[in-house]
């Protein structure tokens, strides 16, 4: 097994998932490594029923869930579905505040995306930035296909609302 | 305000997945509903902005650390079998030994029952050594058969249990 390639091919996907779901930025690196260790450990059980990237994203989401559940990151964590309802980024982190002042449009859009509940932010990220299909997203989040579409639609709507509410209407032209 | 149309329908229209009669009906509604028309237009812009996002790059140090840890773990797994693997191998040896003993005992029982008389011709005269009175070869043969039969009977539960374990373990792989 070429472990270097495993990391290289999936690092962006894993990073995306962590970025969208875990509030504690200091823990991101630790979780990043834990995800890949979990992947390596579970690899003998991978049956190839889904794409490797889908399977790895699923492990990443569950590793993040377990981390937040353990750390309780200032939020009450119940079931996996409850956790997806939560928002990872309630406040403006200092680095984002700085970029907001500097007028970094993409960074600001990132921040609005980070404010969405996980159930909306994750599908939007996986669909638009990772190019995943509805079926793959449904498998990763353990929800029906129609719900994926609904979450995507509501995610965009909420993002629009957040952008307008934050006085960032210019982001959308 | 309550939405005029359902989320999945609006999402499909937004992504060009609505076709034929459904699309015509949707567009007919858009023509008559400025709120829905505005919403679709706004969400199209939001989707374009998200699709144009460049996600933050994965820190190089994270990637390097993850590769190092995975390489080390893969190497350790390849060189030194872990505890559970050794334990499993040991268990398998005992299982196979028990099955072999059971099969031997069973064959001896069968041999003793079917080949009762011919045994007499080649079986060494153990009756004197064991203190068994009477026609020596026949008694010795009967004695040996009884011992082996008892041995086989005692092993039956263990054989059933071990065969079951082997079969179920094989099925899980």
Interface residues (C-beta under 8 A of the other chain):
Chain A: X1 X3 X4 X6 X7 X8 X11 X12 X15 X16 X19 X29 X32 X33 X36 X37 X40 X41 X106 X109 X110 X113 X124 X128 X129 X146 X149 X150 X152 X153 X154 X156 X157 X159 X160 X163 X171 X172 X173
Chain B: X7 X8 X10 X11 X12 X14 X39 X42 X43 X45 X46 X47 X49 X50 X51 X53 X54 X55 X56 X58 X59 X61 X62 X63 X65 X66 X67 X69 X70 X71 X73 X74
